[in-house]
Amino acid sequence: MTNQPYITCRQLIDFIADYLDGTLEASARREFERHLGVCPSCVAYLESYRRTVALGKAALKPTEDAPGPEVPAGFVAAVKRALVEQKPAT
Ligand SMILES: [Zn+2]
């Protein structure tokens, strides 16, 4: 048993992004997980944070799993035309 004080919920929240990125240094990570062990509300917060980040990433960059909206063929042609016109003459 250790009587070392736990980090606060506020500190845990500051660490969350680094923790999920895997960039949190080992000692801070240990304190982070120690706090999670005694604080169910932070466990719940971490879960909802993780879900929110996953949703945000899915929304920002569509993948093959979740394709973005169809782009009209006319729009693609117009963009190609614009790109060709912008090309400097050689
Ligand atoms: Zn907490």
PDB file of the backbone (N, CA, C, O) and the ligand in Angstrom, with CONECT records:
HET     ZN  A 101       1
ATOM      1  N   MET A   1       0.839  -1.207   0.000  1.00  0.00           N
ATOM      2  CA  MET A   1       0.000   0.000   0.000  1.00  0.00           C
ATOM      3  C   MET A   1       0.870   1.252   0.000  1.00  0.00           C
ATOM      4  O   MET A   1       1.857   1.332   0.730  1.00  0.00           O
ATOM      5  N   THR A   2       0.509   2.190  -0.793  1.00  0.00           N
ATOM      6  CA  THR A   2       1.221   3.458  -0.821  1.00  0.00           C
ATOM      7  C   THR A   2       0.258   4.564  -0.418  1.00  0.00           C
ATOM      8  O   THR A   2      -0.931   4.523  -0.736  1.00  0.00           O
ATOM      9  N   ASN A   3       0.798   5.558   0.294  1.00  0.00           N
ATOM     10  CA  ASN A   3      -0.068   6.679   0.659  1.00  0.00           C
ATOM     11  C   ASN A   3       0.201   7.901  -0.217  1.00  0.00           C
ATOM     12  O   ASN A   3      -0.171   9.030   0.105  1.00  0.00           O
ATOM     13  N   GLN A   4       0.872   7.618  -1.349  1.00  0.00           N
ATOM     14  CA  GLN A   4       1.136   8.679  -2.308  1.00  0.00           C
ATOM     15  C   GLN A   4      -0.194   9.260  -2.790  1.00  0.00           C
ATOM     16  O   GLN A   4      -1.108   8.502  -3.114  1.00  0.00           O
ATOM     17  N   PRO A   5      -0.321  10.578  -2.842  1.00  0.00           N
ATOM     18  CA  PRO A   5      -1.605  11.149  -3.259  1.00  0.00           C
ATOM     19  C   PRO A   5      -1.894  10.862  -4.728  1.00  0.00           C
ATOM     20  O   PRO A   5      -0.983  10.762  -5.550  1.00  0.00           O
ATOM     21  N   TYR A   6      -3.157  10.734  -5.032  1.00  0.00           N
ATOM     22  CA  TYR A   6      -3.568  10.547  -6.417  1.00  0.00           C
ATOM     23  C   TYR A   6      -3.550  11.883  -7.147  1.00  0.00           C
ATOM     24  O   TYR A   6      -3.650  12.947  -6.537  1.00  0.00           O
ATOM     25  N   ILE A   7      -3.419  11.801  -8.468  1.00  0.00           N
ATOM     26  CA  ILE A   7      -3.591  13.022  -9.248  1.00  0.00           C
ATOM     27  C   ILE A   7      -5.069  13.406  -9.175  1.00  0.00           C
ATOM     28  O   ILE A   7      -5.920  12.574  -8.861  1.00  0.00           O
ATOM     29  N   THR A   8      -5.359  14.650  -9.462  1.00  0.00           N
ATOM     30  CA  THR A   8      -6.749  15.103  -9.396  1.00  0.00           C
ATOM     31  C   THR A   8      -7.457  14.798 -10.718  1.00  0.00           C
ATOM     32  O   THR A   8      -6.813  14.519 -11.729  1.00  0.00           O
ATOM     33  N   CYS A   9      -8.780  14.854 -10.693  1.00  0.00           N
ATOM     34  CA  CYS A   9      -9.561  14.641 -11.911  1.00  0.00           C
ATOM     35  C   CYS A   9      -9.161  15.656 -12.977  1.00  0.00           C
ATOM     36  O   CYS A   9      -9.104  15.342 -14.166  1.00  0.00           O
ATOM     37  N   ARG A  10      -8.889  16.864 -12.532  1.00  0.00           N
ATOM     38  CA  ARG A  10      -8.499  17.942 -13.440  1.00  0.00           C
ATOM     39  C   ARG A  10      -7.190  17.569 -14.159  1.00  0.00           C
ATOM     40  O   ARG A  10      -7.066  17.761 -15.369  1.00  0.00           O
ATOM     41  N   GLN A  11      -6.223  17.039 -13.409  1.00  0.00           N
ATOM     42  CA  GLN A  11      -4.952  16.640 -14.012  1.00  0.00           C
ATOM     43  C   GLN A  11      -5.158  15.477 -14.973  1.00  0.00           C
ATOM     44  O   GLN A  11      -4.546  15.411 -16.039  1.00  0.00           O
ATOM     45  N   LEU A  12      -6.034  14.563 -14.570  1.00  0.00           N
ATOM     46  CA  LEU A  12      -6.302  13.421 -15.435  1.00  0.00           C
ATOM     47  C   LEU A  12      -6.839  13.893 -16.789  1.00  0.00           C
ATOM     48  O   LEU A  12      -6.434  13.400 -17.842  1.00  0.00           O
ATOM     49  N   ILE A  13      -7.755  14.855 -16.736  1.00  0.00           N
ATOM     50  CA  ILE A  13      -8.349  15.366 -17.974  1.00  0.00           C
ATOM     51  C   ILE A  13      -7.281  16.040 -18.847  1.00  0.00           C
ATOM     52  O   ILE A  13      -7.318  15.950 -20.074  1.00  0.00           O
ATOM     53  N   ASP A  14      -6.333  16.715 -18.192  1.00  0.00           N
ATOM     54  CA  ASP A  14      -5.239  17.335 -18.956  1.00  0.00           C
ATOM     55  C   ASP A  14      -4.399  16.279 -19.682  1.00  0.00           C
ATOM     56  O   ASP A  14      -3.838  16.550 -20.744  1.00  0.00           O
ATOM     57  N   PHE A  15      -4.317  15.076 -19.105  1.00  0.00           N
ATOM     58  CA  PHE A  15      -3.463  14.013 -19.651  1.00  0.00           C
ATOM     59  C   PHE A  15      -4.159  13.178 -20.728  1.00  0.00           C
ATOM     60  O   PHE A  15      -3.502  12.449 -21.471  1.00  0.00           O
ATOM     61  N   ILE A  16      -5.501  13.285 -20.812  1.00  0.00           N
ATOM     62  CA  ILE A  16      -6.257  12.335 -21.634  1.00  0.00           C
ATOM     63  C   ILE A  16      -5.773  12.258 -23.084  1.00  0.00           C
ATOM     64  O   ILE A  16      -5.573  11.167 -23.618  1.00  0.00           O
ATOM     65  N   ALA A  17      -5.586  13.419 -23.718  1.00  0.00           N
ATOM     66  CA  ALA A  17      -5.214  13.418 -25.137  1.00  0.00           C
ATOM     67  C   ALA A  17      -3.886  12.673 -25.342  1.00  0.00           C
ATOM     68  O   ALA A  17      -3.760  11.847 -26.247  1.00  0.00           O
ATOM     69  N   ASP A  18      -2.896  12.980 -24.483  1.00  0.00           N
ATOM     70  CA  ASP A  18      -1.591  12.315 -24.587  1.00  0.00           C
ATOM     71  C   ASP A  18      -1.714  10.828 -24.278  1.00  0.00           C
ATOM     72  O   ASP A  18      -1.067   9.995 -24.913  1.00  0.00           O
ATOM     73  N   TYR A  19      -2.553  10.504 -23.293  1.00  0.00           N
ATOM     74  CA  TYR A  19      -2.737   9.103 -22.924  1.00  0.00           C
ATOM     75  C   TYR A  19      -3.269   8.310 -24.113  1.00  0.00           C
ATOM     76  O   TYR A  19      -2.764   7.230 -24.417  1.00  0.00           O
ATOM     77  N   LEU A  20      -4.283   8.842 -24.783  1.00  0.00           N
ATOM     78  CA  LEU A  20      -4.880   8.143 -25.919  1.00  0.00           C
ATOM     79  C   LEU A  20      -3.936   8.110 -27.113  1.00  0.00           C
ATOM     80  O   LEU A  20      -3.975   7.173 -27.911  1.00  0.00           O
ATOM     81  N   ASP A  21      -3.086   9.132 -27.242  1.00  0.00           N
ATOM     82  CA  ASP A  21      -2.089   9.141 -28.314  1.00  0.00           C
ATOM     83  C   ASP A  21      -0.956   8.168 -28.029  1.00  0.00           C
ATOM     84  O   ASP A  21      -0.214   7.792 -28.936  1.00  0.00           O
ATOM     85  N   GLY A  22      -0.821   7.759 -26.767  1.00  0.00           N
ATOM     86  CA  GLY A  22       0.284   6.889 -26.387  1.00  0.00           C
ATOM     87  C   GLY A  22       1.574   7.661 -26.188  1.00  0.00           C
ATOM     88  O   GLY A  22       2.652   7.068 -26.159  1.00  0.00           O
ATOM     89  N   THR A  23       1.480   8.989 -26.049  1.00  0.00           N
ATOM     90  CA  THR A  23       2.686   9.804 -25.886  1.00  0.00           C
ATOM     91  C   THR A  23       2.915  10.215 -24.436  1.00  0.00           C
ATOM     92  O   THR A  23       3.881  10.912 -24.124  1.00  0.00           O
ATOM     93  N   LEU A  24       2.019   9.779 -23.556  1.00  0.00           N
ATOM     94  CA  LEU A  24       2.171  10.127 -22.148  1.00  0.00           C
ATOM     95  C   LEU A  24       3.358   9.362 -21.577  1.00  0.00           C
ATOM     96  O   LEU A  24       3.494   8.159 -21.802  1.00  0.00           O
ATOM     97  N   GLU A  25       4.221  10.065 -20.835  1.00  0.00           N
ATOM     98  CA  GLU A  25       5.404   9.380 -20.304  1.00  0.00           C
ATOM     99  C   GLU A  25       5.001   8.351 -19.240  1.00  0.00           C
ATOM    100  O   GLU A  25       3.954   8.475 -18.604  1.00  0.00           O
ATOM    101  N   ALA A  26       5.839   7.353 -19.063  1.00  0.00           N
ATOM    102  CA  ALA A  26       5.486   6.179 -18.267  1.00  0.00           C
ATOM    103  C   ALA A  26       5.020   6.525 -16.857  1.00  0.00           C
ATOM    104  O   ALA A  26       4.040   5.951 -16.381  1.00  0.00           O
ATOM    105  N   SER A  27       5.698   7.450 -16.178  1.00  0.00           N
ATOM    106  CA  SER A  27       5.327   7.753 -14.789  1.00  0.00           C
ATOM    107  C   SER A  27       3.963   8.438 -14.734  1.00  0.00           C
ATOM    108  O   SER A  27       3.158   8.152 -13.848  1.00  0.00           O
ATOM    109  N   ALA A  28       3.705   9.335 -15.675  1.00  0.00           N
ATOM    110  CA  ALA A  28       2.413  10.017 -15.708  1.00  0.00           C
ATOM    111  C   ALA A  28       1.305   9.039 -16.068  1.00  0.00           C
ATOM    112  O   ALA A  28       0.188   9.117 -15.556  1.00  0.00           O
ATOM    113  N   ARG A  29       1.643   8.118 -16.960  1.00  0.00           N
ATOM    114  CA  ARG A  29       0.691   7.100 -17.369  1.00  0.00           C
ATOM    115  C   ARG A  29       0.293   6.214 -16.186  1.00  0.00           C
ATOM    116  O   ARG A  29      -0.866   5.821 -16.052  1.00  0.00           O
ATOM    117  N   ARG A  30       1.273   5.906 -15.334  1.00  0.00           N
ATOM    118  CA  ARG A  30       1.011   5.090 -14.154  1.00  0.00           C
ATOM    119  C   ARG A  30       0.059   5.823 -13.215  1.00  0.00           C
ATOM    120  O   ARG A  30      -0.878   5.229 -12.681  1.00  0.00           O
ATOM    121  N   GLU A  31       0.305   7.120 -13.017  1.00  0.00           N
ATOM    122  CA  GLU A  31      -0.569   7.913 -12.153  1.00  0.00           C
ATOM    123  C   GLU A  31      -1.970   8.017 -12.750  1.00  0.00           C
ATOM    124  O   GLU A  31      -2.971   7.962 -12.036  1.00  0.00           O
ATOM    125  N   PHE A  32      -2.020   8.166 -14.051  1.00  0.00           N
ATOM    126  CA  PHE A  32      -3.283   8.255 -14.778  1.00  0.00           C
ATOM    127  C   PHE A  32      -4.121   7.007 -14.516  1.00  0.00           C
ATOM    128  O   PHE A  32      -5.301   7.096 -14.177  1.00  0.00           O
ATOM    129  N   GLU A  33      -3.490   5.839 -14.679  1.00  0.00           N
ATOM    130  CA  GLU A  33      -4.216   4.587 -14.519  1.00  0.00           C
ATOM    131  C   GLU A  33      -4.560   4.313 -13.059  1.00  0.00           C
ATOM    132  O   GLU A  33      -5.564   3.667 -12.759  1.00  0.00           O
ATOM    133  N   ARG A  34      -3.710   4.814 -12.145  1.00  0.00           N
ATOM    134  CA  ARG A  34      -3.978   4.658 -10.725  1.00  0.00           C
ATOM    135  C   ARG A  34      -5.238   5.455 -10.355  1.00  0.00           C
ATOM    136  O   ARG A  34      -6.074   4.993  -9.579  1.00  0.00           O
ATOM    137  N   HIS A  35      -5.352   6.643 -10.919  1.00  0.00           N
ATOM    138  CA  HIS A  35      -6.539   7.458 -10.672  1.00  0.00           C
ATOM    139  C   HIS A  35      -7.781   6.771 -11.241  1.00  0.00           C
ATOM    140  O   HIS A  35      -8.831   6.750 -10.598  1.00  0.00           O
ATOM    141  N   LEU A  36      -7.662   6.215 -12.432  1.00  0.00           N
ATOM    142  CA  LEU A  36      -8.803   5.514 -13.042  1.00  0.00           C
ATOM    143  C   LEU A  36      -9.282   4.375 -12.151  1.00  0.00           C
ATOM    144  O   LEU A  36     -10.472   4.066 -12.105  1.00  0.00           O
ATOM    145  N   GLY A  37      -8.337   3.753 -11.441  1.00  0.00           N
ATOM    146  CA  GLY A  37      -8.675   2.639 -10.579  1.00  0.00           C
ATOM    147  C   GLY A  37      -9.558   3.019  -9.405  1.00  0.00           C
ATOM    148  O   GLY A  37     -10.238   2.163  -8.840  1.00  0.00           O
ATOM    149  N   VAL A  38      -9.556   4.298  -9.027  1.00  0.00           N
ATOM    150  CA  VAL A  38     -10.332   4.710  -7.853  1.00  0.00           C
ATOM    151  C   VAL A  38     -11.436   5.704  -8.205  1.00  0.00           C
ATOM    152  O   VAL A  38     -12.165   6.156  -7.322  1.00  0.00           O
ATOM    153  N   CYS A  39     -11.566   6.049  -9.501  1.00  0.00           N
ATOM    154  CA  CYS A  39     -12.487   7.126  -9.859  1.00  0.00           C
ATOM    155  C   CYS A  39     -13.367   6.723 -11.038  1.00  0.00           C
ATOM    156  O   CYS A  39     -13.016   6.982 -12.189  1.00  0.00           O
ATOM    157  N   PRO A  40     -14.517   6.085 -10.759  1.00  0.00           N
ATOM    158  CA  PRO A  40     -15.399   5.617 -11.836  1.00  0.00           C
ATOM    159  C   PRO A  40     -15.864   6.748 -12.755  1.00  0.00           C
ATOM    160  O   PRO A  40     -16.094   6.518 -13.943  1.00  0.00           O
ATOM    161  N   SER A  41     -16.003   7.951 -12.231  1.00  0.00           N
ATOM    162  CA  SER A  41     -16.493   9.037 -13.083  1.00  0.00           C
ATOM    163  C   SER A  41     -15.451   9.403 -14.142  1.00  0.00           C
ATOM    164  O   SER A  41     -15.808   9.795 -15.252  1.00  0.00           O
ATOM    165  N   CYS A  42     -14.159   9.275 -13.802  1.00  0.00           N
ATOM    166  CA  CYS A  42     -13.130   9.541 -14.806  1.00  0.00           C
ATOM    167  C   CYS A  42     -13.060   8.402 -15.827  1.00  0.00           C
ATOM    168  O   CYS A  42     -12.765   8.641 -16.999  1.00  0.00           O
ATOM    169  N   VAL A  43     -13.327   7.168 -15.393  1.00  0.00           N
ATOM    170  CA  VAL A  43     -13.387   6.051 -16.334  1.00  0.00           C
ATOM    171  C   VAL A  43     -14.492   6.323 -17.355  1.00  0.00           C
ATOM    172  O   VAL A  43     -14.300   6.134 -18.556  1.00  0.00           O
ATOM    173  N   ALA A  44     -15.652   6.769 -16.864  1.00  0.00           N
ATOM    174  CA  ALA A  44     -16.777   7.082 -17.757  1.00  0.00           C
ATOM    175  C   ALA A  44     -16.421   8.243 -18.674  1.00  0.00           C
ATOM    176  O   ALA A  44     -16.760   8.243 -19.857  1.00  0.00           O
ATOM    177  N   TYR A  45     -15.724   9.246 -18.105  1.00  0.00           N
ATOM    178  CA  TYR A  45     -15.333  10.400 -18.913  1.00  0.00           C
ATOM    179  C   TYR A  45     -14.369   9.975 -20.014  1.00  0.00           C
ATOM    180  O   TYR A  45     -14.505  10.401 -21.161  1.00  0.00           O
ATOM    181  N   LEU A  46     -13.395   9.133 -19.666  1.00  0.00           N
ATOM    182  CA  LEU A  46     -12.422   8.655 -20.645  1.00  0.00           C
ATOM    183  C   LEU A  46     -13.135   7.918 -21.780  1.00  0.00           C
ATOM    184  O   LEU A  46     -12.809   8.103 -22.952  1.00  0.00           O
ATOM    185  N   GLU A  47     -14.105   7.084 -21.420  1.00  0.00           N
ATOM    186  CA  GLU A  47     -14.853   6.329 -22.431  1.00  0.00           C
ATOM    187  C   GLU A  47     -15.578   7.262 -23.402  1.00  0.00           C
ATOM    188  O   GLU A  47     -15.507   7.080 -24.617  1.00  0.00           O
ATOM    189  N   SER A  48     -16.271   8.256 -22.859  1.00  0.00           N
ATOM    190  CA  SER A  48     -17.024   9.155 -23.725  1.00  0.00           C
ATOM    191  C   SER A  48     -16.076  10.025 -24.547  1.00  0.00           C
ATOM    192  O   SER A  48     -16.382  10.379 -25.686  1.00  0.00           O
ATOM    193  N   TYR A  49     -14.918  10.371 -23.963  1.00  0.00           N
ATOM    194  CA  TYR A  49     -13.921  11.145 -24.696  1.00  0.00           C
ATOM    195  C   TYR A  49     -13.404  10.337 -25.883  1.00  0.00           C
ATOM    196  O   TYR A  49     -13.293  10.845 -26.999  1.00  0.00           O
ATOM    197  N   ARG A  50     -13.090   9.062 -25.616  1.00  0.00           N
ATOM    198  CA  ARG A  50     -12.571   8.189 -26.660  1.00  0.00           C
ATOM    199  C   ARG A  50     -13.591   8.047 -27.803  1.00  0.00           C
ATOM    200  O   ARG A  50     -13.234   8.067 -28.981  1.00  0.00           O
ATOM    201  N   ARG A  51     -14.872   7.904 -27.420  1.00  0.00           N
ATOM    202  CA  ARG A  51     -15.925   7.776 -28.426  1.00  0.00           C
ATOM    203  C   ARG A  51     -16.049   9.043 -29.255  1.00  0.00           C
ATOM    204  O   ARG A  51     -16.201   8.992 -30.476  1.00  0.00           O
ATOM    205  N   THR A  52     -15.983  10.181 -28.573  1.00  0.00           N
ATOM    206  CA  THR A  52     -16.114  11.461 -29.269  1.00  0.00           C
ATOM    207  C   THR A  52     -14.981  11.647 -30.268  1.00  0.00           C
ATOM    208  O   THR A  52     -15.203  12.088 -31.395  1.00  0.00           O
ATOM    209  N   VAL A  53     -13.755  11.305 -29.845  1.00  0.00           N
ATOM    210  CA  VAL A  53     -12.603  11.435 -30.735  1.00  0.00           C
ATOM    211  C   VAL A  53     -12.769  10.523 -31.951  1.00  0.00           C
ATOM    212  O   VAL A  53     -12.490  10.928 -33.080  1.00  0.00           O
ATOM    213  N   ALA A  54     -13.225   9.293 -31.714  1.00  0.00           N
ATOM    214  CA  ALA A  54     -13.413   8.343 -32.812  1.00  0.00           C
ATOM    215  C   ALA A  54     -14.448   8.871 -33.791  1.00  0.00           C
ATOM    216  O   ALA A  54     -14.265   8.788 -35.005  1.00  0.00           O
ATOM    217  N   LEU A  55     -15.536   9.415 -33.259  1.00  0.00           N
ATOM    218  CA  LEU A  55     -16.580   9.968 -34.120  1.00  0.00           C
ATOM    219  C   LEU A  55     -16.056  11.159 -34.906  1.00  0.00           C
ATOM    220  O   LEU A  55     -16.327  11.306 -36.098  1.00  0.00           O
ATOM    221  N   GLY A  56     -15.298  12.007 -34.214  1.00  0.00           N
ATOM    222  CA  GLY A  56     -14.759  13.197 -34.864  1.00  0.00           C
ATOM    223  C   GLY A  56     -13.832  12.826 -36.003  1.00  0.00           C
ATOM    224  O   GLY A  56     -13.879  13.434 -37.072  1.00  0.00           O
ATOM    225  N   LYS A  57     -12.977  11.814 -35.775  1.00  0.00           N
ATOM    226  CA  LYS A  57     -12.051  11.378 -36.821  1.00  0.00           C
ATOM    227  C   LYS A  57     -12.814  10.805 -38.008  1.00  0.00           C
ATOM    228  O   LYS A  57     -12.478  11.083 -39.160  1.00  0.00           O
ATOM    229  N   ALA A  58     -13.852   9.997 -37.724  1.00  0.00           N
ATOM    230  CA  ALA A  58     -14.646   9.396 -38.794  1.00  0.00           C
ATOM    231  C   ALA A  58     -15.328  10.477 -39.618  1.00  0.00           C
ATOM    232  O   ALA A  58     -15.456  10.355 -40.836  1.00  0.00           O
ATOM    233  N   ALA A  59     -15.764  11.539 -38.941  1.00  0.00           N
ATOM    234  CA  ALA A  59     -16.474  12.603 -39.649  1.00  0.00           C
ATOM    235  C   ALA A  59     -15.511  13.440 -40.479  1.00  0.00           C
ATOM    236  O   ALA A  59     -15.873  13.932 -41.548  1.00  0.00           O
ATOM    237  N   LEU A  60     -14.278  13.601 -39.986  1.00  0.00           N
ATOM    238  CA  LEU A  60     -13.329  14.486 -40.663  1.00  0.00           C
ATOM    239  C   LEU A  60     -12.723  13.854 -41.903  1.00  0.00           C
ATOM    240  O   LEU A  60     -12.592  14.512 -42.935  1.00  0.00           O
ATOM    241  N   LYS A  61     -12.347  12.568 -41.812  1.00  0.00           N
ATOM    242  CA  LYS A  61     -11.761  11.960 -42.996  1.00  0.00           C
ATOM    243  C   LYS A  61     -12.474  10.658 -43.347  1.00  0.00           C
ATOM    244  O   LYS A  61     -12.215   9.616 -42.745  1.00  0.00           O
ATOM    245  N   PRO A  62     -13.367  10.726 -44.316  1.00  0.00           N
ATOM    246  CA  PRO A  62     -14.087   9.525 -44.730  1.00  0.00           C
ATOM    247  C   PRO A  62     -13.130   8.484 -45.293  1.00  0.00           C
ATOM    248  O   PRO A  62     -12.191   8.823 -46.013  1.00  0.00           O
ATOM    249  N   THR A  63     -13.364   7.234 -44.972  1.00  0.00           N
ATOM    250  CA  THR A  63     -12.531   6.141 -45.467  1.00  0.00           C
ATOM    251  C   THR A  63     -13.357   5.259 -46.390  1.00  0.00           C
ATOM    252  O   THR A  63     -14.505   5.581 -46.695  1.00  0.00           O
ATOM    253  N   GLU A  64     -12.784   4.157 -46.834  1.00  0.00           N
ATOM    254  CA  GLU A  64     -13.535   3.219 -47.664  1.00  0.00           C
ATOM    255  C   GLU A  64     -14.727   2.651 -46.903  1.00  0.00           C
ATOM    256  O   GLU A  64     -15.763   2.330 -47.485  1.00  0.00           O
ATOM    257  N   ASP A  65     -14.554   2.533 -45.577  1.00  0.00           N
ATOM    258  CA  ASP A  65     -15.632   2.001 -44.752  1.00  0.00           C
ATOM    259  C   ASP A  65     -16.815   2.952 -44.713  1.00  0.00           C
ATOM    260  O   ASP A  65     -17.971   2.528 -44.701  1.00  0.00           O
ATOM    261  N   ALA A  66     -16.511   4.245 -44.694  1.00  0.00           N
ATOM    262  CA  ALA A  66     -17.566   5.247 -44.613  1.00  0.00           C
ATOM    263  C   ALA A  66     -17.329   6.303 -45.686  1.00  0.00           C
ATOM    264  O   ALA A  66     -16.814   7.382 -45.393  1.00  0.00           O
ATOM    265  N   PRO A  67     -17.700   5.998 -46.920  1.00  0.00           N
ATOM    266  CA  PRO A  67     -17.421   6.925 -48.012  1.00  0.00           C
ATOM    267  C   PRO A  67     -18.147   8.249 -47.843  1.00  0.00           C
ATOM    268  O   PRO A  67     -19.244   8.299 -47.287  1.00  0.00           O
ATOM    269  N   GLY A  68     -17.538   9.308 -48.319  1.00  0.00           N
ATOM    270  CA  GLY A  68     -18.166  10.625 -48.256  1.00  0.00           C
ATOM    271  C   GLY A  68     -19.287  10.695 -49.271  1.00  0.00           C
ATOM    272  O   GLY A  68     -19.541   9.736 -50.000  1.00  0.00           O
ATOM    273  N   PRO A  69     -19.953  11.832 -49.313  1.00  0.00           N
ATOM    274  CA  PRO A  69     -21.066  11.974 -50.253  1.00  0.00           C
ATOM    275  C   PRO A  69     -20.580  11.907 -51.698  1.00  0.00           C
ATOM    276  O   PRO A  69     -19.456  12.310 -51.997  1.00  0.00           O
ATOM    277  N   GLU A  70     -21.410  11.410 -52.574  1.00  0.00           N
ATOM    278  CA  GLU A  70     -21.076  11.328 -53.996  1.00  0.00           C
ATOM    279  C   GLU A  70     -20.789  12.726 -54.546  1.00  0.00           C
ATOM    280  O   GLU A  70     -21.510  13.678 -54.249  1.00  0.00           O
ATOM    281  N   VAL A  71     -19.739  12.837 -55.342  1.00  0.00           N
ATOM    282  CA  VAL A  71     -19.436  14.109 -55.983  1.00  0.00           C
ATOM    283  C   VAL A  71     -19.996  14.057 -57.408  1.00  0.00           C
ATOM    284  O   VAL A  71     -19.705  13.121 -58.153  1.00  0.00           O
ATOM    285  N   PRO A  72     -20.785  15.041 -57.783  1.00  0.00           N
ATOM    286  CA  PRO A  72     -21.366  15.017 -59.130  1.00  0.00           C
ATOM    287  C   PRO A  72     -20.272  15.034 -60.199  1.00  0.00           C
ATOM    288  O   PRO A  72     -19.277  15.745 -60.058  1.00  0.00           O
ATOM    289  N   ALA A  73     -20.454  14.255 -61.262  1.00  0.00           N
ATOM    290  CA  ALA A  73     -19.458  14.160 -62.323  1.00  0.00           C
ATOM    291  C   ALA A  73     -19.174  15.530 -62.934  1.00  0.00           C
ATOM    292  O   ALA A  73     -18.032  15.827 -63.285  1.00  0.00           O
ATOM    293  N   GLY A  74     -20.188  16.352 -63.061  1.00  0.00           N
ATOM    294  CA  GLY A  74     -20.009  17.685 -63.640  1.00  0.00           C
ATOM    295  C   GLY A  74     -19.045  18.519 -62.820  1.00  0.00           C
ATOM    296  O   GLY A  74     -18.267  19.298 -63.370  1.00  0.00           O
ATOM    297  N   PHE A  75     -19.093  18.358 -61.507  1.00  0.00           N
ATOM    298  CA  PHE A  75     -18.205  19.115 -60.624  1.00  0.00           C
ATOM    299  C   PHE A  75     -16.769  18.679 -60.832  1.00  0.00           C
ATOM    300  O   PHE A  75     -15.868  19.516 -60.892  1.00  0.00           O
ATOM    301  N   VAL A  76     -16.541  17.361 -60.943  1.00  0.00           N
ATOM    302  CA  VAL A  76     -15.192  16.837 -61.155  1.00  0.00           C
ATOM    303  C   VAL A  76     -14.626  17.383 -62.466  1.00  0.00           C
ATOM    304  O   VAL A  76     -13.471  17.805 -62.525  1.00  0.00           O
ATOM    305  N   ALA A  77     -15.451  17.370 -63.517  1.00  0.00           N
ATOM    306  CA  ALA A  77     -15.002  17.872 -64.810  1.00  0.00           C
ATOM    307  C   ALA A  77     -14.628  19.346 -64.710  1.00  0.00           C
ATOM    308  O   ALA A  77     -13.635  19.782 -65.292  1.00  0.00           O
ATOM    309  N   ALA A  78     -15.421  20.106 -63.976  1.00  0.00           N
ATOM    310  CA  ALA A  78     -15.157  21.537 -63.840  1.00  0.00           C
ATOM    311  C   ALA A  78     -13.850  21.778 -63.099  1.00  0.00           C
ATOM    312  O   ALA A  78     -13.096  22.685 -63.449  1.00  0.00           O
ATOM    313  N   VAL A  79     -13.576  20.965 -62.069  1.00  0.00           N
ATOM    314  CA  VAL A  79     -12.329  21.117 -61.313  1.00  0.00           C
ATOM    315  C   VAL A  79     -11.148  20.766 -62.206  1.00  0.00           C
ATOM    316  O   VAL A  79     -10.143  21.477 -62.211  1.00  0.00           O
ATOM    317  N   LYS A  80     -11.258  19.669 -62.967  1.00  0.00           N
ATOM    318  CA  LYS A  80     -10.169  19.268 -63.868  1.00  0.00           C
ATOM    319  C   LYS A  80      -9.887  20.373 -64.873  1.00  0.00           C
ATOM    320  O   LYS A  80      -8.732  20.687 -65.158  1.00  0.00           O
ATOM    321  N   ARG A  81     -10.952  20.960 -65.406  1.00  0.00           N
ATOM    322  CA  ARG A  81     -10.797  22.027 -66.391  1.00  0.00           C
ATOM    323  C   ARG A  81     -10.056  23.199 -65.754  1.00  0.00           C
ATOM    324  O   ARG A  81      -9.137  23.765 -66.347  1.00  0.00           O
ATOM    325  N   ALA A  82     -10.469  23.556 -64.535  1.00  0.00           N
ATOM    326  CA  ALA A  82      -9.852  24.681 -63.827  1.00  0.00           C
ATOM    327  C   ALA A  82      -8.372  24.408 -63.592  1.00  0.00           C
ATOM    328  O   ALA A  82      -7.545  25.306 -63.748  1.00  0.00           O
ATOM    329  N   LEU A  83      -8.025  23.156 -63.214  1.00  0.00           N
ATOM    330  CA  LEU A  83      -6.633  22.807 -62.949  1.00  0.00           C
ATOM    331  C   LEU A  83      -5.807  22.934 -64.227  1.00  0.00           C
ATOM    332  O   LEU A  83      -4.687  23.445 -64.198  1.00  0.00           O
ATOM    333  N   VAL A  84      -6.350  22.477 -65.331  1.00  0.00           N
ATOM    334  CA  VAL A  84      -5.643  22.547 -66.610  1.00  0.00           C
ATOM    335  C   VAL A  84      -5.399  24.008 -66.993  1.00  0.00           C
ATOM    336  O   VAL A  84      -4.328  24.377 -67.476  1.00  0.00           O
ATOM    337  N   GLU A  85      -6.432  24.828 -66.759  1.00  0.00           N
ATOM    338  CA  GLU A  85      -6.292  26.244 -67.130  1.00  0.00           C
ATOM    339  C   GLU A  85      -5.249  26.946 -66.292  1.00  0.00           C
ATOM    340  O   GLU A  85      -4.604  27.887 -66.754  1.00  0.00           O
ATOM    341  N   GLN A  86      -5.073  26.477 -65.011  1.00  0.00           N
ATOM    342  CA  GLN A  86      -4.114  27.133 -64.130  1.00  0.00           C
ATOM    343  C   GLN A  86      -2.678  26.744 -64.440  1.00  0.00           C
ATOM    344  O   GLN A  86      -1.743  27.420 -64.008  1.00  0.00           O
ATOM    345  N   LYS A  87      -2.496  25.658 -65.186  1.00  0.00           N
ATOM    346  CA  LYS A  87      -1.153  25.189 -65.491  1.00  0.00           C
ATOM    347  C   LYS A  87      -0.385  26.244 -66.263  1.00  0.00           C
ATOM    348  O   LYS A  87      -0.901  26.756 -67.256  1.00  0.00           O
ATOM    349  N   PRO A  88       0.806  26.585 -65.857  1.00  0.00           N
ATOM    350  CA  PRO A  88       1.589  27.573 -66.608  1.00  0.00           C
ATOM    351  C   PRO A  88       1.962  27.036 -67.982  1.00  0.00           C
ATOM    352  O   PRO A  88       2.284  25.857 -68.126  1.00  0.00           O
ATOM    353  N   ALA A  89       1.918  27.894 -68.981  1.00  0.00           N
ATOM    354  CA  ALA A  89       2.261  27.456 -70.347  1.00  0.00           C
ATOM    355  C   ALA A  89       3.755  27.130 -70.412  1.00  0.00           C
ATOM    356  O   ALA A  89       4.585  27.839 -69.843  1.00  0.00           O
ATOM    357  N   THR A  90       4.073  26.059 -71.107  1.00  0.00           N
ATOM    358  CA  THR A  90       5.492  25.688 -71.219  1.00  0.00           C
ATOM    359  C   THR A  90       6.049  26.117 -72.558  1.00  0.00           C
ATOM    360  O   THR A  90       7.226  25.892 -72.838  1.00  0.00           O
TER     361      THR A  90
HETATM  362 ZN    ZN A 101     -11.312  11.393 -11.350  1.00  0.00          ZN2+
END
